[in-house]
Amino acid sequence: AYYTVPKGNESGYPGEILRICKKEDINYILPLSDEESLALSFNKELFLAEAAVPIVSDYEAVSIACDKGNLLEHLKLKGIQTPRFFLPDDYEQLLQGIKELGYPKKKVVFKQRTSRGGRGFNVISDNFRISDRIGGRCDHFLVDYTEIMNAFKEEKNIQEYLLMEYLPGKDYNIDVLFLKGVPELILSNQRLKPKAGPVNIGKLESNQQV
């Protein structure tokens, strides 16, 4: 069966999903977006009362994980190693953070805190040339420092972005399935294409170090 429902961040989403669960006798709900995960975790008890189990963590954990800035701060607080990062509040802090992360000698990651699928992901590079992008000779996510500065000089919502050191090398997506706090299955998937965003071509590896 198929239904058109409100978006995950709209007020009518939980009620409509619950109505469908009752009608179709649904036992498990698998969210496929951050907005759906937030809505289902926030209303988890409502669904559990109807014997429809959202496959999602508790709301506090989901709300941390869906914001890259909050996630990095949470990991740092727990003593887990993270890349160097900055959460700028204004334009001046944005400039300061880029320089402290080593630009122009080093590339700097600049991205939205609540995006997914590679949206809003940029790498500030001193070697970027617009002619290379037009000719398809560089990665699509590379941007020029001046381009970023001009675009964000009047930006009022700089708090929605974060800066992070650029980490070269192999890139992995890690999927972990837990049962009552115990990891039952861990998949390490090396990204092959594209270099940013959802993995279109990957290589599953039995990589214990990762």
C-alpha positions in Angstrom: 0.0 0.0 0.0 1.1 3.6 -0.7 0.2 6.8 1.0 1.1 10.5 0.6 1.9 11.9 4.0 3.1 15.3 5.4 6.8 15.9 5.6 8.6 14.6 8.6 9.0 18.1 10.1 5.3 19.0 9.6 2.9 18.9 12.6 0.5 16.4 10.9 3.2 13.8 10.2 3.1 11.7 13.5 -0.7 11.5 13.5 -0.9 10.5 9.9 1.7 7.8 10.3 -0.1 6.5 13.4 -3.4 6.4 11.5 -1.7 4.3 8.7 -0.2 2.0 11.3 -3.6 1.2 12.8 -5.2 0.8 9.4 -2.5 -1.5 7.9 -1.6 -3.2 11.2 2.0 -2.0 11.0 4.4 -3.4 13.7 7.6 -1.6 12.8 8.4 1.9 11.3 11.7 2.6 9.6 12.4 6.3 9.1 14.4 7.4 6.1 15.2 11.0 7.0 16.5 13.1 9.9 13.1 14.9 10.1 11.2 11.6 10.3 13.7 10.2 12.9 13.2 13.3 15.1 9.4 13.2 14.8 9.1 9.5 15.5 11.6 9.5 18.4 9.8 12.5 20.0 6.5 10.6 19.8 7.9 7.2 20.4 5.6 6.4 23.4 2.6 7.3 21.4 3.5 4.7 18.8 4.6 2.0 21.3 1.2 2.3 22.9 -0.3 1.1 19.6 2.3 -1.7 19.3 4.0 0.1 16.4 7.7 0.3 17.1 9.7 3.1 15.5 13.2 1.8 14.6 14.9 4.8 16.1 17.0 5.9 19.1 15.6 8.1 21.9 14.9 11.7 21.1 18.0 13.1 22.9 20.4 10.9 21.0 18.6 11.6 17.7 18.6 15.4 18.2 22.4 15.3 18.9 23.2 13.1 15.9 21.1 15.2 13.5 23.2 18.3 14.2 26.8 17.9 13.2 27.9 20.7 15.5 26.2 19.2 18.5 27.5 15.8 17.6 31.1 16.9 17.4 30.8 18.8 20.8 29.1 15.7 22.3 31.9 13.4 21.1 34.6 15.8 22.4 32.9 16.0 25.8 32.9 12.2 26.0 36.7 12.1 25.3 36.3 10.7 21.8 38.8 12.0 19.2 37.3 14.3 16.6 38.7 16.5 13.8 39.5 20.0 14.9 36.4 22.1 14.4 34.8 25.6 15.0 31.2 26.6 15.4 31.3 30.3 14.4 28.7 32.8 15.7 29.4 35.6 13.3 31.4 36.6 10.2 34.6 37.5 12.1 34.6 34.1 13.9 34.2 32.5 10.5 37.3 34.2 9.2 39.2 33.4 12.3 38.3 29.7 12.3 39.4 29.3 8.7 42.8 30.7 9.4 43.2 28.7 12.6 42.5 25.5 10.7 45.5 26.2 8.5 44.2 28.0 5.4 45.7 28.7 2.9 48.3 26.0 3.4 45.6 23.5 4.3 42.1 22.8 2.9 39.2 23.6 5.3 35.8 21.9 5.4 32.8 24.3 5.5 29.3 22.7 5.8 25.8 23.0 7.1 25.2 21.6 10.6 21.8 19.9 9.7 22.2 18.9 6.1 22.6 15.4 4.7 23.5 13.5 1.5 26.4 15.9 0.7 24.2 19.0 0.6 26.0 22.1 1.7 29.3 20.3 1.9 32.2 22.5 0.7 36.0 22.3 0.9 37.8 25.7 0.8 40.9 25.2 -1.3 43.7 27.7 -2.3 44.2 25.7 -5.5 40.6 26.0 -6.6 40.0 27.6 -10.1 36.6 28.1 -11.6 37.9 27.1 -15.0 38.8 23.7 -13.5 35.2 23.2 -12.3 33.7 24.3 -15.7 36.1 21.8 -17.4 35.3 19.0 -15.0 38.8 18.9 -13.8 38.1 19.3 -10.1 35.7 17.9 -7.5 32.4 19.7 -7.5 32.5 20.5 -3.7 35.7 22.6 -3.9 35.2 26.4 -3.5 37.4 29.4 -3.4 38.1 31.4 -0.2 36.9 34.6 -1.8 33.8 33.0 -3.0 32.8 31.9 0.5 33.7 35.2 2.0 31.7 37.2 -0.5 28.7 34.9 -0.1 28.6 35.0 3.7 29.6 38.7 4.4 25.9 39.5 4.9 24.8 36.1 6.1 22.8 36.4 9.4 22.6 32.6 10.1 26.3 31.7 10.3 25.5 29.7 13.4 23.9 27.1 11.0 27.4 26.2 9.6 30.6 24.7 11.0 34.2 24.6 10.0 36.3 21.5 10.3 39.8 20.4 9.4 40.1 18.5 6.1 41.1 14.9 6.5 42.6 13.3 3.4 42.8 9.6 2.7 40.3 6.8 2.4 36.7 7.5 3.4 34.4 4.9 5.2 30.8 4.7 6.0 30.2 2.5 9.1 26.8 0.9 9.7 26.3 -0.7 13.1 23.3 -2.8 14.3 22.8 -2.9 18.0 20.6 -5.3 20.1 20.1 -4.1 23.7 23.4 -2.1 23.6 25.5 -4.9 22.1 26.8 -4.5 18.5 25.6 -7.5 16.5 26.7 -6.4 13.0 29.3 -3.8 11.9 29.8 -3.1 8.2 32.7 -1.0 7.0 32.0 0.4 3.5 34.9 2.2 1.8 33.7 5.0 -0.4 34.8 4.8 -4.1 32.4 7.2 -5.8 31.5 9.9 -5.4 34.0 11.6 -3.0 31.2 13.3 -1.1 27.5 12.7 -0.5 25.7 9.3 -0.6 27.8 6.3 -1.6 27.0 5.2 -5.2 29.9 2.8 -5.5 31.5 1.4 -2.3 33.6 -1.6 -1.2 32.6 -3.7 1.8 35.7 -4.5 3.8 36.3 -6.7 6.8 38.5 -4.0 8.3 39.0 -4.5 12.0 40.9 -1.2 12.5 38.1 0.9 11.0 
